[in-house]
Amino acid sequence: MWKVKPPVVFPMETRYRPILESLVPPDPMSQFHLRRGSPEDEFPDLCRNFTWMGRILTPAMYRRQFHRCTHSGVIFDDIIRPGLEEPGEWSGPVSVGCVAGDAESYVLFCDFLDRVIEAFHGHKVTNQTPESDFNYDNLKGGDDLDGAYAARCEVSLIRSIEDFCFPTHCSRGERRQLLSLARRALQRLEEELPGRLLCLEELNQEQEKHLSLKPPSSSQLRTGVARDWPDARAVWLSEDDSLVVWVNMEDHLRLVSTRNDANVAKAFRWICINLQKLEEFYRELRHPFIWKQQLGWVTSSPADVGTGLRVNVHLKLQLLPKHRRLQDVLKRLRIRMDSTESSGLHCVSNAATFGQSEVALTQLVVDGVKLLIAMEKRLERNQDIDELIPTQK
C-alpha cells in the first residue's frame, strides 16, 4: 500500500528535545506492567487502512513511539486506535484516523501527529505561531447570501481546558470537574446573556428533538468519548436560542451559533464575542484554554487543531451537485460539501481548521458559497460554468 515517505531526520522532535529528555527520568511507562511483545510483534496491520494514520505510520515510526507514555497514561496505541477501529474506505474522504488523549500527546508524539496534521490540513507545521483573528469586522460579506439558495448557517468552535485530559481519556472525576468549571463560567456569562445549563439526563424528548440530540455513535463508544454516558454531559442554552454550549461531548467545550437566515456574519460575530468572554472567565478560574505555540488551539482530534472553527452553510442546490467538475471546484476552494438526506440540502463547510485565522477561514466559506450559488444560477440558465472555476487557492 502507498505510504507517505518517512523523513530522514525528525525536525519536529528536535523542537521538543528538552521536554522529551526531561520525561526520561522518571519514565511514566515504567509504572505500567503491560503484557506487550516487541514493537515488531505489536505493529498493526495497515494493508487496508485508508486513514492518514494508516498512510503515514511505518514500523520505524511505531518503534520510536512504542515505549513512550504521557503522565496521564496515554500510550501510542491509544493514539492510533480510532484508525484501526474504523479504517475507512478507499473511495471515501480520508479521516485522520487518530486521536490525542491529552495535550501532552501533541508533544510526546509530535513526529507522528504533526505529520498527520500537515497531511489532513494541507499546511506545514512550523515554528511560527499560528495566526489568530477574532476581529469579526474584518469579515467581508457573509450577511448578503442569496436567501433563495442559502437556507441556514451554523458557526461552531471547539475549546479544550488546561490541566484536564481529553474526553477520549479523561476519568469520571475529571469529567465532573469540567462540568463544575463550565457551570461557574456559564453563570458568569448569564449575567449578560440569559440562559440555563441542562444535564443531558434532564432533557425531555421535546428538548432532545429541538437540539437534534442522538445516542452516542458506535465510533464514540469505541474511542471512549461516550464512556459513562450521559454522566457529566450537559448543554447550555441561551434564552433567545442564539447560542448553544455543549459540555463534555466529543470535546470539553463546543460553542454553536445557528441562524435560519444564513447570516454568517452575525453568527460568526456572536461566536467571537461570547468565546472571548468565556476565555476570560476560564482564565480567572485558573484553567485557560489549551494553546500550543506551533499548533494553536488543540483539541482531542488533529482534524480540529489550529482554530477549532467550523462554518457550515446549508444550500438548496439541484444541478451543481451533479456536475462533473464539482469535486475539482471544491478542492480549489478548499471547502467541502456533504448532502443532508433528511432535509435535501447540501452542507458547505471549511475543509481545514489549521493554517489560516478564524476570519480567513470564515471568509473562505463565504466566498466559496457565493461562487457555488453563482454556478447554480448559470446551470439553471443552461450556461457553462468553466469560466467561473477558480485557480487553486
N, C-alpha and C positions, 0 to 999 in steps of 0.2 A: 504493500500500500504506500501511496505517496506520503512523504514525511517532510516537514519543514527542516531544512538543513541546519544542524546544530552549530552554534558559534564555536570558533577555535578557542577564544578566550571568553571569560564571563565578566564583562564590564559591569553588569547590573550588580553582581555580588560585591565587586570592588568598592562600590559606593558605601556599602553597609559593612565593610570588613571589620571596623572596630566593634560594631554591635554584635556581629556574628561571633567574633573571638571572645567577647565578654560573656557569651552564652555557654561557652565550653565548660568553665568551672562555675557552678556545678552543672552537669548535663541533665536537663529535665528528663531525658529518655531513660536515664539510669534509675528513675523512680518507678518505672514500669517493668513488669516481667512478662512481656508479650511472647507468646509461643510462635515466633515467626522464623521462616527459613532465611536464606541469603537473599539479597536483592535480586539475584538471577532467578531464584525459585519463586519469588513473590511478584515478579514483573507481570502485569496484566496482559491479557490477550486483546490486542487492539486491531486485529485484522479487519474487522467490520465495524470499526468505530469511526463515525463521521463528524465528531465534535472537534473543536480546536484543540482540546486536551489530547485527543487521540492522534491528531496530526503532528503535534509538537513534541509530545513525550517520547523520549528514547531511553533505552536501557542505561546509557551512561548518565543521563539526567536523573533518572529514577534512583540510580545508585548514589548520586550526590545528595539527594534529599532524604534517602531512606532512614537514616538514623537521627534525623532532626525532629524536634518536638518543641512546640511553644510552651510557655509556662502554664497555660491553662489546659495543656494536654492534647493539642491538635497535632496529629502526625500527617505525613504526606498522603497516606491512603485516604484520610478523611477529606483532603482537598479534592482528590480526583474521583471520589465515589460517585457523584452525580452523573458524570460522563460514562461510567461503567454501568450504572443502572439504566440510563437512557442514552444509548449510543447514537441515536439519530438515524436519519435516512440519507442516502446519497443524493437524492433529488430535492430534499427539503432545505430550509435555512440552517446554517451552521451555528450551533449554540456553543457557548464557552466550554461546557462540559466539566466545570469545576466550581468550587465554592470555597470561600475563606471562612474559617471557624472563628477567627478573632482578628484584630487589627495587626497583631504581631505576625500573622501569616504572610502579610504582604512584604514583610522584611525578611523573614526566615526563608521563605520560598520564592524570593524575588526573581531569581533567574527564570523560573518556570512561569509565575504569574505575570510578570512584566511582558513576557513574550506572548502570552495568551491575550493580554490587554492590547498589545500592538496589533496582533492579527485580527482581533474582533473589531476594534475601533478604527483600524487603518491609520493609526497615528503613532509616531515614535515616542517612547518614554525617554525623557532626557533629564538632565539635572536642573532644568529651568522649572520654576514654579508655574503650574498651570494658571492661565488667565481666568479671572472670575469677574463677572459684571452683573450686578443686580440693579443697575440703573435702568428701570423699565422705560424711561423717557428716551433712551437710545434706540428703542424698537421702532422701526418704520412700518407703518401699516398694522395689519392684524385686526383692525376694527372695521375693515371695509370689504370683507369677504362676501362674495355674492350669495345671498341667502337662498337663492333658488337651487343652489348646489351644496353649500355648506350648511349642514343640519345642526351640528352642535360641536363643542370642543371640550377638551379636558387637559388641564396642565397639572402634572404631579411632580413631586420632588421628594427624594429619599434622604434621610439622615440617620447616622449611627452615633451612639453615645459613648464617650470615652470611659474606659475602665470596665466595660462590660463585653462579654463575648457576643458574637452574632447569634441570631435565633437558631441557626443550624447546630450550635454547640453549647448554648447557654443552659444553665441549670434552672430548675423551677424557682429557686430563691432569687437568682439574678433577674428572671423574667418578672417576678413580683416586685422587685426593687425598681425595675424600669417603669412598671406601671405606676408605682408610687411617685416617682420623679415626674412622670408625664402628668399625673393628676395635679401636682403642685404647679408645674409650669403652665398648664392649660387653665388653671384657676386664675393665674395672673392675666392670661390672655382674655379671659371672660370679663375683665374689668373694662375692656374696650370693645370686645366683640362677644356679646352674649351667646352662650351655648351650654351644652351639657355633655358629660362623659358617661357612656354606657358600656358596661362589660358585655361581652358577647352573649353570655348566658342569660342576660336580662332582656335581650331583644325579643320582641314578639314577631309573628310571621309577617305582619304588615311592614314593620321596620326592616326586616331582613330582605323583603322584596324590594323596598324602596332603595336599599343600599346594594342590591344585586349580590347579596352575600350567599356564597355557596359553601358546601362542606369542603374540607381540605382535599386537594387533588392527590392522586397516587404519588406524584413527584414530590409534593410537600411532605408526605408521610415517609417516603424513603430517605429523603435528605435530612429528616429530623426537625424541619421547620414546624411541623404540626404536632410535635410531642406534647402530651398532656392537654390536648385541645379540649375545651377552649380556655383553659386556665390562664388567667392574667392577660387575656387578649381583650382589647377594648376599642371603641370608636368614639371620637368626639365630634359632635355635630353643632354647627352654628345655627342659631335660631332662624336665620334668613336663608339657610341652605347654600351659602356662598362658599363655605369651607368645610372639608371633612378631614380629620386627622386619624389615621389608623395607627394603633399602638401594638407592637409585638406580633405583627403578622409575618410577612416574609422578611421585614426589616424592623429596626427599632421604631422608627417614625416614618410615616408616609403622608404628606400633605397633598390634598386633591382639591382643585377648584374646577367645577363643571359649569358650563353655560350653554343654554339651549339656543342662544342667538349666534353661536360660533364666534363670539368676540374674543379672539385670542389675546388681544392687547390687555383687556380688562382682567381676564383670568390670570395672565402672567403677572400683572401688576399686583393683584391680590395675593398671589403666592409669595412674591418677593417681600411685600410689606409684612405679612404675618410670619414668614420664615425668619426674618431678621429679628422680630420681636421674640420669637421662641428661642432663637440662638442666644440672645441676651439673657433670657430667663434661665436657660440651662447653664450658662457660664456663671451666673450668680449662684447657682446650686452646686458649683464646682464640678460639673460634669459636662464639659463642652462637647460639641460635635467633633467627630474624628476627622482629622486632616493630615494627609501625608504630603510632604514637600514636592515629591516627583509626580504624585498621582492626583492630588486634590482631595475631594471628599471621597472617602472609601466606604463601601458597603459590603454586605456578605457576598454579592455576586460581582465578579470582574466586569460583567456587562453593564454595570451601573456606576462605575467609578468615574471620577472627574467632576461631574456636576450632579449626577443622580437625577437629572431632569428628563421628563418625557412630555412632549407636546403632541396631543392626539386631536386630529380634526376629522370628523365623520362627514363623508361626502356622498351625494347622490350622483352616481356615475353609471351610465348604461353602455356606452360604446368604448370608452378608453380602456376599461379592464380587459377587453377582448383584443386590443390592438397588438400586433406582432412586436412592436418596439417598446412596449410598456416597461419591461424589466430593464432595458437599456436606459430609458429615461429616468427611472427610479434610482438606478445606480449612479448616474451622472449627477442627480440632485442630492444624493446621499440621504435619501428618505426611503421609507418602506411603506407598503400598502398591504393591509390584511382585510379580507372580506368578513363581514359580520352577518352570518346566516339569519339570525333572529330578526334583524331589522332591515336587511337588504342593503345596508350602507357599506361603504368602504372606509376603513380607518387609516389615515395617513399620519405617520409619526417620524421623528428623527431616528435614524438608524444607529447612531452612536451617541454617547454622553461624554466622551473624553476627547480632548484636543481642541475644543472651542469653548468660549464663555457661554454663560446662560443666555445672554441676549443674542449672541451669534447663532446658537442652536435654534432658538425660537424664530429668529429671522429666516433661518434656513427652511423651516417648515412653512412659515407664512408665504415666502416667495415660491416655494415648491407647490403649495396648494393653489396659488393664483395661476401658475403655469398649467397645472393639471386641468383646472376649470376652463382656461382658455383653449386647451387642446380639445376638451369635450365639446365645447361650443363649435369649434371648427369641424369636428367629425359630424356633428348634428347637421351642418350645412353641406355635408359631403365634400369637404375640403381636406387637403393633405396637411399633416402636422409636422412633416420633416423639417421645415424651416424654423419651427419653434423648439426643436430639440436642442438643448444647451450643450456646450462643451463640458468636459469633466470638471467638477468643482473641486 
